[in-house]
Amino acid sequence: MTNQEDYLTALKTIVSEDGRYDLEAYLLVQNALSFLLSRMKERRHVSARELLEAIGQYAGREYGPLGREVLEHWGVRNPEDFGEIVFHMIERGLLKKTDEDSKEDFAGNEDFWNSFK
């Protein structure tokens, strides 16, 4: 089994155990993170706000004005849901965090939805 297969298997396990979010929502987080890191001059830890901005930009490019509907179809109703997704991925060792990072860092970012207008 390859690392990519292991990664996908871990995501599928999260989805089957939790069930609130579709696999596509987890893949979106990973794709948006890769998109963000590719635009940075050097790799470093990113904040929740930076990740949310990247998710909005990436999803906005991929889905345009239907982005919010697509995310809602996948179970994402607010930015805090991305905190849940990210921390599920952290718990499985798919992402890393600092001691200062928390799910609450994703709260209060209601301007996130402006990416889809």
C-alpha positions in Angstrom: 0.0 0.0 0.0 1.3 3.5 -0.8 1.3 6.5 1.4 -1.5 8.0 -0.7 -3.6 4.9 -0.3 -2.9 4.9 3.5 -3.9 8.6 3.6 -7.1 8.0 1.7 -7.9 5.0 3.9 -7.4 7.1 7.0 -9.8 9.8 5.6 -12.4 7.1 4.8 -12.1 5.8 8.4 -12.7 9.3 9.7 -15.8 9.7 7.5 -17.2 6.3 8.5 -16.7 6.9 12.2 -17.9 10.5 12.3 -20.3 10.8 9.4 -20.9 14.6 9.6 -18.8 15.5 6.6 -18.3 13.9 3.2 -14.9 12.6 2.1 -14.8 15.5 -0.4 -14.7 18.0 2.4 -11.6 16.4 3.8 -10.0 16.3 0.4 -10.9 19.9 -0.1 -9.0 20.8 3.1 -5.9 18.9 1.9 -6.1 20.4 -1.6 -6.5 23.9 -0.3 -3.5 23.4 2.1 -1.4 22.2 -0.8 -2.6 25.2 -2.9 -1.6 27.5 0.0 1.8 25.9 0.6 2.6 26.0 -3.1 2.2 29.8 -3.1 4.4 30.4 -0.1 8.1 31.1 -0.4 9.0 28.7 2.3 7.0 26.0 4.1 5.8 26.9 7.6 2.9 26.3 9.9 -0.3 28.1 8.7 -3.0 29.6 10.9 -6.6 28.7 10.9 -7.4 32.0 9.3 -4.8 31.4 6.5 -6.2 27.9 5.9 -9.8 29.2 5.7 -8.7 31.9 3.2 -7.0 29.2 1.1 -10.1 26.9 1.3 -12.3 29.8 0.2 -10.0 30.7 -2.7 -9.5 27.1 -3.8 -13.2 26.3 -3.5 -14.2 29.6 -5.1 -12.0 28.7 -8.1 -13.3 25.2 -8.3 -17.0 25.8 -7.7 -17.6 29.5 -8.2 -20.8 30.9 -6.9 -22.1 27.4 -6.2 -19.3 26.8 -3.7 -21.4 27.4 -0.6 -24.0 24.9 -1.9 -21.3 22.3 -2.6 -19.8 22.7 0.8 -23.2 22.5 2.5 -23.9 19.3 0.5 -20.7 17.9 2.0 -21.9 18.8 5.5 -20.0 22.1 5.9 -22.4 24.7 7.3 -20.0 27.2 8.8 -16.2 27.8 9.2 -16.2 26.0 12.5 -16.9 22.8 10.6 -13.5 23.1 9.0 -12.0 23.2 12.5 -13.7 19.9 13.2 -12.4 18.5 9.9 -8.9 19.7 10.5 -8.8 18.4 14.1 -10.0 15.0 12.9 -7.1 14.9 10.5 -4.7 16.0 13.3 -6.0 13.2 15.5 -5.2 10.7 12.7 -1.7 12.1 12.2 -2.6 13.5 8.8 -1.9 17.1 9.8 0.1 18.7 12.5 -0.7 21.5 15.0 1.1 23.7 17.5 0.2 23.8 21.2 -1.5 27.1 20.5 -3.8 25.8 17.8 -7.5 24.9 18.6 -10.8 24.3 16.9 -12.0 27.6 18.2 -9.5 29.3 15.9 -11.9 28.6 13.0 -14.8 30.4 14.7 -15.9 33.9 13.9 -14.7 33.9 10.3 -18.1 34.5 8.7 -16.5 36.5 5.9 -15.4 33.1 4.7 -18.6 32.8 2.6 -17.7 36.0 0.6 -15.4 33.8 -1.5 -18.4 32.5 -3.3 -20.2 35.7 -4.3 
